[in-house]
Amino acid sequence: MAKFNEMQKNPEENFTTVEVDPVTGEYYITIPEWILNEYEWYEGTQVNMQVEGDCILITEVKDWQSLHNTLWSLM
């Protein structure tokens, strides 16, 4: 958890709410812009979400992971 505390650039902007898209009915959250800038993520960046304990970890999917998952799904 120490790394998370170190990267809290704007603690007052770390909170978001779960919202529902009125057209699709899908749930979504907005990732704060400072986090996107920190990791150099942009629209179209593929991310992986996993639950670990009471946390949700969001990590960028690297090309090799995407290729591995695609190949694995073809087997």
Contacts in CASP RR format, 6 or more apart in sequence:
PFRMAT RR
TARGET T0000
AUTHOR 0000-0000-0000
METHOD contacts of the structure
MODEL  1
MAKFNEMQKNPEENFTTVEVDPVTGEYYITIPEWILNEYEWYEGTQVNMQ
VEGDCILITEVKDWQSLHNTLWSLM
7 38 0 8 1.000
8 14 0 8 1.000
9 34 0 8 1.000
9 38 0 8 1.000
10 32 0 8 1.000
10 34 0 8 1.000
13 32 0 8 1.000
13 34 0 8 1.000
14 32 0 8 1.000
16 29 0 8 1.000
16 30 0 8 1.000
16 31 0 8 1.000
16 32 0 8 1.000
17 29 0 8 1.000
18 27 0 8 1.000
18 28 0 8 1.000
18 29 0 8 1.000
19 27 0 8 1.000
19 28 0 8 1.000
19 29 0 8 1.000
19 30 0 8 1.000
20 26 0 8 1.000
20 27 0 8 1.000
20 28 0 8 1.000
21 27 0 8 1.000
21 28 0 8 1.000
31 41 0 8 1.000
31 58 0 8 1.000
35 41 0 8 1.000
36 42 0 8 1.000
39 60 0 8 1.000
41 47 0 8 1.000
41 60 0 8 1.000
45 60 0 8 1.000
46 60 0 8 1.000
46 61 0 8 1.000
46 66 0 8 1.000
47 58 0 8 1.000
47 59 0 8 1.000
47 60 0 8 1.000
47 61 0 8 1.000
48 58 0 8 1.000
48 59 0 8 1.000
48 60 0 8 1.000
48 61 0 8 1.000
48 65 0 8 1.000
49 56 0 8 1.000
49 57 0 8 1.000
49 58 0 8 1.000
50 56 0 8 1.000
50 57 0 8 1.000
50 59 0 8 1.000
51 57 0 8 1.000
61 69 0 8 1.000
END
